[in-house]
Amino acid sequence: MKRRTMMKAASALGITGAGAATLGENVDVTAAQETETAEGTETATDGEDEDSEGTYEADYVVESTPENVVWGAIDPTKEPVQRVSSGSTVRIETISHEGILEDQPDPEEFFTNRGIPESEILEDQVRVHDEVPHDGAGPHVVTGPVYVEGAEPGDVLEVEVLDIEFRVPYGANTFRQGKGGLPSEFTWNDSEVIEFDIERGVALLGDDIEIPLTPFQGIMAVGPSPTTGRVNSVPPGPFGGNIDIQGTGTGTTLYFPVFTEGALFFTGDGHALQGNGEVDLTALETSLTSTFRFTLHKDAEQMDWPVAETDEDVLVMGIDEDLDQAMEQALREAISVLVHQKGMTPTEAYRLCSLAADFNVSQIVDINKGIHGKIPKGVFEAGFEVDPTSLGESF
């Protein structure tokens, strides 16, 4: 299942053919069939998570309707939009914030002025713009929360990214005055809408520039603690949030410490692609639908920060307003993972990090800057599969 790396285009667009998956592979584009049930919108299944074509159908579907989203915050006080048991799969729609912010016109004007037909503008994006209050904190529209039955503070929530679909064949990149990596040099607002060639799996940046589509959700989060309450959607933290880590698309598994009853999972800020650093402020922002599997782990050691896993690497995170401090934290988290998961001494782990691990700047534009470290699984002869119950606190 892991790193299956498939991506589907939204059936509402009538897009068929092949799309680029998380690793840039070409795969078939298909669409799940949904049915309405008394419990809510669910996807029809035959008892299996994976159908004959390798696509994932979900136990539940959460639409990005105005009542199912929060604009500008991760809000653990919001009523859950869906309750699920451990092991459930949930298909969650998200919409991009580009085209609806205060310094932009409404979505119809923003996108049609940049060459997008009105028929390709999402109705729910227009409704959120018109109906959902923006509290002025963060720009992002996040869908959720999904409540996982039995989750309590101290548990670990495992979140597998099973599938990602594009809802529209375009995205937007915007830099803004006073923000980004060079705020004193780029002192104006500028937005560009970039179309996708879904069949070939590329974004068409110019006449001779094509960038592979590598979609992922910039925001994946559990609810902060009740004492922390509602938080700005921009700065990431121990609950995850706007972590913006390139490569955390289909096939990634994330492990989150649980801070509140039900765990309360949110997602949003869909990215079609992003370079490490996200230097001009935004990625190629788009509207995605992602399918997740939620697995609850009880009796787990207390975790400090989320950890992610792909087939190739274990990913750790360092997040701080100071990039040097973020690097130090990421290094400590990497050593901690090796101590808890592989039985290494801190000295051995420190040495291995210097010889084999890669530390990359995730983003420099989200108030709290991010470093993510990649520990390659291939250096371990016996392999490396994360045990979510023994990630532990920093060494």
Rosetta blueprint (number, residue, H / E / L):
1 M L
2 K L
3 R L
4 R L
5 T L
6 M L
7 M E
8 K E
9 A E
10 A L
11 S H
12 A H
13 L H
14 G L
15 I L
16 T L
17 G E
18 A E
19 G E
20 A E
21 A L
22 T L
23 L L
24 G L
25 E L
26 N E
27 V E
28 D E
29 V E
30 T L
31 A L
32 A L
33 Q L
34 E E
35 T E
36 E E
37 T E
38 A L
39 E L
40 G E
41 T E
42 E E
43 T E
44 A L
45 T L
46 D L
47 G L
48 E L
49 D L
50 E E
51 D L
52 S L
53 E L
54 G L
55 T L
56 Y E
57 E L
58 A L
59 D L
60 Y E
61 V E
62 V E
63 E L
64 S L
65 T L
66 P H
67 E H
68 N H
69 V E
70 V E
71 W E
72 G L
73 A E
74 I E
75 D L
76 P L
77 T L
78 K L
79 E L
80 P L
81 V L
82 Q E
83 R E
84 V E
85 S L
86 S L
87 G L
88 S L
89 T E
90 V E
91 R E
92 I E
93 E E
94 T L
95 I L
96 S L
97 H L
98 E L
99 G L
100 I L
101 L L
102 E L
103 D L
104 Q L
105 P L
106 D L
107 P H
108 E H
109 E H
110 F H
111 F H
112 T H
113 N L
114 R L
115 G L
116 I L
117 P L
118 E H
119 S H
120 E H
121 I L
122 L L
123 E H
124 D H
125 Q H
126 V H
127 R H
128 V H
129 H H
130 D H
131 E H
132 V L
133 P L
134 H L
135 D L
136 G L
137 A L
138 G L
139 P L
140 H L
141 V E
142 V E
143 T E
144 G E
145 P E
146 V E
147 Y E
148 V E
149 E L
150 G L
151 A L
152 E L
153 P L
154 G L
155 D L
156 V E
157 L E
158 E E
159 V E
160 E E
161 V E
162 L E
163 D E
164 I E
165 E E
166 F E
167 R L
168 V L
169 P L
170 Y E
171 G E
172 A E
173 N E
174 T E
175 F E
176 R L
177 Q L
178 G L
179 K L
180 G L
181 G L
182 L L
183 P L
184 S L
185 E L
186 F L
187 T L
188 W L
189 N L
190 D E
191 S E
192 E E
193 V E
194 I E
195 E E
196 F E
197 D E
198 I L
199 E L
200 R L
201 G L
202 V E
203 A E
204 L E
205 L E
206 G E
207 D L
208 D L
209 I E
210 E E
211 I E
212 P E
213 L L
214 T L
215 P L
216 F E
217 Q E
218 G E
219 I E
220 M E
221 A E
222 V L
223 G L
224 P L
225 S L
226 P L
227 T L
228 T L
229 G L
230 R L
231 V E
232 N E
233 S L
234 V L
235 P L
236 P L
237 G E
238 P L
239 F L
240 G E
241 G E
242 N E
243 I L
244 D L
245 I L
246 Q L
247 G L
248 T L
249 G L
250 T L
251 G L
252 T L
253 T E
254 L E
255 Y E
256 F E
257 P E
258 V L
259 F L
260 T L
261 E L
262 G L
263 A L
264 L L
265 F E
266 F E
267 T E
268 G E
269 D E
270 G E
271 H E
272 A E
273 L E
274 Q L
275 G L
276 N L
277 G E
278 E L
279 V L
280 D L
281 L L
282 T L
283 A L
284 L E
285 E E
286 T L
287 S L
288 L E
289 T E
290 S E
291 T E
292 F E
293 R E
294 F E
295 T E
296 L E
297 H E
298 K L
299 D L
300 A L
301 E L
302 Q L
303 M L
304 D L
305 W L
306 P L
307 V E
308 A E
309 E E
310 T L
311 D L
312 E L
313 D E
314 V E
315 L E
316 V E
317 M E
318 G E
319 I E
320 D E
321 E L
322 D L
323 L H
324 D H
325 Q H
326 A H
327 M H
328 E H
329 Q H
330 A H
331 L H
332 R H
333 E H
334 A H
335 I H
336 S H
337 V H
338 L H
339 V H
340 H H
341 Q H
342 K H
343 G L
344 M L
345 T L
346 P H
347 T H
348 E H
349 A H
350 Y H
351 R H
352 L H
353 C H
354 S H
355 L H
356 A H
357 A L
358 D E
359 F E
360 N E
361 V E
362 S E
363 Q E
364 I L
365 V L
366 D L
367 I L
368 N L
369 K E
370 G E
371 I E
372 H E
373 G E
374 K E
375 I E
376 P E
377 K H
378 G H
379 V H
380 F L
381 E L
382 A L
383 G L
384 F L
385 E L
386 V L
387 D L
388 P H
389 T H
390 S H
391 L L
392 G L
393 E L
394 S L
395 F L
